[in-house]
């Protein structure tokens, strides 16, 4: 009868796949064998396309919020928006930028990293194991009361959403925006060989960073080097993102329509919300379309 225990354990793993997401981070600290993307991917119920469309329409600049995407002269500038920062639940800052690779922390010698540091802002995280995003140091200082560190955040890249934490800041001169850890960047763009000296240059990645103490990943789910419980990261991310979507009047999965009426014939990034679709607010319309007289229209 000794076979019953392993059979029971295997059965529980099938019923509750999050069991496998409590990990020994050191076993994933490899440039080619980090945690699988499923460990920190958003649930299919999250309206990813709708959130991306809503983020593109954010227009209220936060304080100390505009930064270049790199330190070369003439680089494009990106502004962090505070339109979503006053919600009682799911409050967040949002911006759209490129994605360079940050390897600070214990993996600071990653491929192509010429100026890495052995520590990150709130420890010495492993860039190969922890999905994190980076914000400019000045912005982090300005909003440290609501961004104490290790806040849960998310990126939308190539049509997918992945959760991570605010794990580091950029203190270059000038400070730049649009960075994420090795794991996050290479999960977003797995075929591009992103590294410390080669990033994703297009300004098409949406960053969402939740604010307040309730958005901070607890110490029971991470230590100074690794995330140890990815199920907590995912559950917090889904809960916060669900609240944000509700506040914005969005619902359902990434392909679910929140409007009524016939679907438009024009294609766009959010099916069912293109030119001519019925709408109540601009958040019901994809891309740059606006809501005019109950229909999504060109601006």
Protein Blocks (a to p, Z undefined) as FASTA:
>chain_A
ZZmmmmmmmmmmmmmmmlmmpccfklmmcfklcccfklmpccfklcfklmmmmmmmgcbd
cehibccfbfcehiacddddfklmmpfghpacdddddddddfehjklmgghiakbcfbdf
klccdfklmccddddfklmmmmmmmmngjpacdddeehiacddddfbdcfbdcddehiad
fklmmmmmmmnopafkbccfbdcbccdddedjklpccfklocfkbcfblklmmmmmmmmm
mmmmmmnopgcjfkbcfbecjddfbdcfbehiaghiacfbfklpghjbcceehiacdZZ
